[in-house]
Amino acid sequence: MEDIEKELRELRADLIQYATPMTYADRKSGIEQLQFTMDDFCEAFGKKHQPYAVRLRNALTQQGITSLSDFLALTPGQLLDLEGVGPGTLQYANKALKKLGIHW
């Protein structure tokens, strides 16, 4: 039981780094002028982490989210609600965005 509680505390600490106080409107208006596409984003995951990119893209496509700006307007909580998206996917997505010079 202690291991599970420890793992949950670590997960919460990891997720806090993805949280942002910006509203949806703030996020949307600040990212409409992106120069990158979803293809660029998925490629930035790197070969080693492509399975995460594929799962994320499939989950987003099922929800009608096909642009990087629409992805960036989502909160981590909204992403975690999607089937196939977990904390690891968020971690690698954040790293991919950093490679592109995008702060999320």
C-alpha positions in Angstrom: 0.0 0.0 0.0 2.9 2.4 0.8 4.3 1.8 -2.7 1.0 2.7 -4.3 0.8 5.9 -2.2 4.4 6.8 -3.0 3.7 6.2 -6.7 0.6 8.4 -6.6 2.5 11.2 -4.8 5.2 11.1 -7.5 2.6 11.1 -10.3 0.9 14.1 -8.8 4.2 15.9 -8.5 5.0 15.1 -12.2 1.6 16.3 -13.3 1.9 19.6 -11.4 4.7 20.6 -13.7 2.3 20.4 -16.7 -0.4 22.6 -15.0 -0.8 26.2 -16.0 -3.0 29.0 -14.7 -3.8 30.2 -18.2 -7.4 30.0 -19.3 -8.5 28.2 -22.4 -9.0 31.5 -24.3 -5.5 32.7 -23.3 -3.9 29.4 -24.4 -5.9 29.4 -27.7 -5.1 33.0 -28.6 -1.4 32.6 -27.9 -1.0 29.5 -30.1 -3.0 30.3 -33.2 0.1 31.5 -35.0 2.2 28.3 -34.7 4.7 27.4 -37.3 4.7 23.7 -36.5 2.2 21.0 -37.5 1.2 17.8 -35.7 3.6 15.9 -38.0 6.5 18.1 -36.7 5.3 17.5 -33.1 5.0 13.7 -33.5 8.4 13.6 -35.2 9.9 15.5 -32.3 9.1 12.5 -30.0 12.0 10.8 -31.6 12.2 7.2 -32.9 12.5 5.7 -29.4 9.2 7.3 -28.2 7.2 7.0 -31.5 4.7 4.6 -29.9 3.7 7.4 -27.5 3.3 9.8 -30.4 1.2 7.4 -32.3 -1.1 6.6 -29.3 -1.5 10.3 -28.6 -2.3 11.2 -32.2 -4.8 8.4 -32.5 -6.5 9.5 -29.2 -6.6 13.1 -30.4 -7.9 12.2 -33.9 -10.8 10.2 -32.3 -11.7 13.5 -30.5 -11.5 15.5 -33.7 -8.3 17.3 -32.7 -6.0 17.4 -35.7 -3.9 20.6 -35.3 -1.1 21.4 -32.9 -2.8 24.6 -31.8 -5.9 22.6 -30.8 -3.7 20.1 -28.9 -2.0 22.9 -27.0 -5.3 24.4 -26.0 -6.1 21.2 -24.0 -5.2 20.9 -20.3 -3.2 17.9 -19.0 -6.4 16.7 -17.3 -8.3 16.7 -20.5 -5.5 14.8 -22.2 -5.4 12.2 -19.4 -9.1 11.7 -19.8 -8.4 10.4 -23.4 -8.1 6.6 -23.8 -4.5 5.6 -24.4 -3.0 8.8 -22.9 -1.1 8.5 -19.6 1.5 10.4 -17.6 4.3 9.0 -19.8 2.7 10.3 -22.9 2.4 13.8 -21.3 6.0 13.6 -20.3 7.2 12.8 -23.8 4.8 15.3 -25.4 6.3 18.0 -23.2 9.8 17.0 -24.2 8.8 17.0 -27.8 7.3 20.5 -27.5 10.5 21.8 -25.9 12.5 20.4 -28.8 10.3 22.6 -31.0 10.8 25.6 -28.7 7.2 25.6 -27.5 6.5 26.1 -23.8 3.3 24.3 -22.8 
